[in-house]
Amino acid sequence: MAQSSDGDIFGDIERSIKPYRQDFPTFSRLPEKGRDKQEIINLMNSLYSREEARWKDGYVSGAVYHGDENHIDFLNNVYAINSQSNPLHSDLWPSTTKFEAEVVAMTANMLNADRVCENPQSNDAVCGVISSGGTESILLAMKTYRDWAKDVKGITEPEMIVPTTAHAAFDKAAQYFNIKMIRIPVGADFKADVTQTADAITDNTIVLVGSAPSFPHGTIDPIAQLSALALKNGLGFHTDACLGGFILPWADKLGYEVAPFDFRLPGVTSVSIDTHKYGYAAKGSSVILYRNPKLRNYQFYTITDWPGGLYFSPTFAGSRPGALIATAWASMVTIGERGYMDIAKRILETGAEIKNGIEEIPELYILGDPLWDIAFSSKTLDIYKIMDYMAERNWNLNGLQHPPAVHISQTHRHSRPGLAAKFIADLKFAVQQVAKNPDQETAGMGRLYGMAAQIPDKAMVDGFLRAYIDMLYKV
Ligand SMILES: *Cc1c(COP(=O)(O)O)cnc(C)c1O
């Protein structure tokens, strides 16, 4: 990315996120006569081929978690067969209902539930639902705890205690559902601080939260201690395993040191786990699991006197894409334990290679002790400039803040032979560039992060973010 001479950062951003205004037709109102289907397919193929290389070749952190051609073709086929299905009409598509129940059961078993919800009447069996993604799973869980605490304990001013490194979805839940968010700074190891969490508990606390692992630093919170604390105080405890749920069970079996984070711990009352990340399903599905059906019941919505009929919905949505539930099911039953273990092995080995490579670069250090989602920074150089030089070499990494850092979240796309070595070579190059010319401005996301860090007025940064969203909706 060349540095813009006029310093028009917003102009540069707009050009980079709206690259098709010149070469492709734009529709801001319906075409009077429908376009030819083949023309539209050609157009989409052309857009696809422009975008495909970056993620397919493994230059992107996270985003595409499997992405092998034959797996994509298979999911597309599954989607096509199920494209009309909607679990809102369980009488029309009992197939989708079957897929959903089985995805939930398989996931619960993977996370060491003693019993799964085969018999919903029993109140000691792990159960759950499929949502549209990790964020929805977390929102649903927090709403569930709010309603549970109100019903069981009469809490009307609920509070949740969350480590600062927990996903933004928890903050979103607090905003949406009027829950007071108590944020606890993590320790020097980037893990949740159990003592400070204990000190923050009040009569209004409804739930404690931990990540396995966290999105920013890939570190696993002390889930055993946090969930024991919740149990002792009669609180809910949510493990956010959106990122790690489909990796950690296999890492454990492969001999990596993985402390329990799931239903083996009696204090864990819910877990979010993303089928659309390392479950390798198409985007748009996640599982939210609860310790028992009684708790899950607080998530459900029902209305008995609506003129539109006797109505209910298990999640936020009404109609839901049955085809995405089908891809989650099909992905799980075709990959199987051995398949998940094989891919996890390669991801973890690549993670170790990248970790070792970073540790050998004296200007850099790794935050915490991650397995495969690796955050790094520098005590002497501007890490955001390093991020921009990495972008010049095609790497799409994630910027982090508090402290400034960058991470790469490894997926199956990074298992390509030689890619980890290429990453390290490019990282050495980027470090050299910044070391040689520390004052040289760069262009890209790093520059934006650098600027945001300099602005003391966070309302201004908030304004930028909102302007960015507005820009996305410009035709
Ligand atoms: C990705 C992620 C989420 C949110 O998931 P979405 O599917 O993007 O909504 C939540 N927690 C963690 C740890 C994640 O990595």
The ligand as an SDF file (V2000), in Angstrom:
LIG
                    3D

 15 15  0  0  0  0  0  0  0  0999 V2000
  -14.7910  -15.0080   17.2150 C   0  0  0  0  0  0  0  0  0  0  0  0
  -14.9870  -14.9120   18.6690 C   0  0  0  0  0  0  0  0  0  0  0  0
  -16.2090  -14.4920   19.2110 C   0  0  0  0  0  0  0  0  0  0  0  0
  -17.3620  -13.9340   18.3950 C   0  0  0  0  0  0  0  0  0  0  0  0
  -17.6850  -14.6760   17.3220 O   0  0  0  0  0  0  0  0  0  0  0  0
  -18.4270  -14.1430   16.0060 P   0  0  0  0  0  0  0  0  0  0  0  0
  -18.7180  -15.4330   15.3540 O   0  0  0  0  0  0  0  0  0  0  0  0
  -17.4620  -13.2800   15.2490 O   0  0  0  0  0  0  0  0  0  0  0  0
  -19.6360  -13.4060   16.3970 O   0  0  0  0  0  0  0  0  0  0  0  0
  -16.3300  -14.5420   20.5840 C   0  0  0  0  0  0  0  0  0  0  0  0
  -15.3180  -14.9280   21.3540 N   0  0  0  0  0  0  0  0  0  0  0  0
  -14.1230  -15.3100   20.8690 C   0  0  0  0  0  0  0  0  0  0  0  0
  -13.0360  -15.7270   21.8150 C   0  0  0  0  0  0  0  0  0  0  0  0
  -13.9190  -15.2990   19.5060 C   0  0  0  0  0  0  0  0  0  0  0  0
  -12.7300  -15.6400   19.0150 O   0  0  0  0  0  0  0  0  0  0  0  0
  1  2  1  0
  2  3  1  0
  2 14  2  0
  3  4  1  0
  3 10  2  0
  4  5  1  0
  5  6  1  0
  6  7  2  0
  6  8  1  0
  6  9  1  0
 10 11  1  0
 11 12  2  0
 12 13  1  0
 12 14  1  0
 14 15  1  0
M  END
$$$$
